[in-house]
Amino acid sequence: MKFSLPALCLALSLALLPAFAGQARAAAPASDPAVKLETSLGDIVVRLDARKAPITTANFIQYVKSGHYDGTIFHRVIRNFMIQGGGLTPEMKEKSARAPIHNEANNGLRNQKYTIAMARTADPHSASAQFFINTKDNAFLDFKSQTPQGWGYAVFGKVIKGQDVVDKIAAVGTGKKGFYEDVPNTPVIIKKAVVIE
């Protein structure tokens, strides 16, 4: 039985389809996980975007599962801007963190109200454990260009429950504590962080 070249190519491609389909399914990202932050002012649930921010999501989940965030505080609260946490104890001692990660701010996600993003230093690729939740739309934090000034801050999820808790934290009185400014006068503690989905 003879096959023409086009027919042979078609037969081979059809035979390989199931194999490639299996690979595509294996390579597809897992569903977007949810993390609950149990704070002293109530619970916040964030839905992470594993598809658009895979490195940042995996990094955050690793810190959650290791218990890193348990007992830390929201140490920086600036009204009409953001609430930042994940790195300091109530005694203002900085917890050790793993190596910094690549900045994924160019993923199309924007620093809108109730989104969660990674905190960092002036170095665009210096984020490790600390994060912040935007309490208003902060477009000036978004990715503009791959330059030190333009990288922006990587959004990797959003608050899906507990927006009222975010608002409560954003409204607390703050002051100076040691080298730190904008510190809540009464510590807002992350009692526990857990992956719930």
Disulfide bonds with the S-S distance in Angstrom:
none
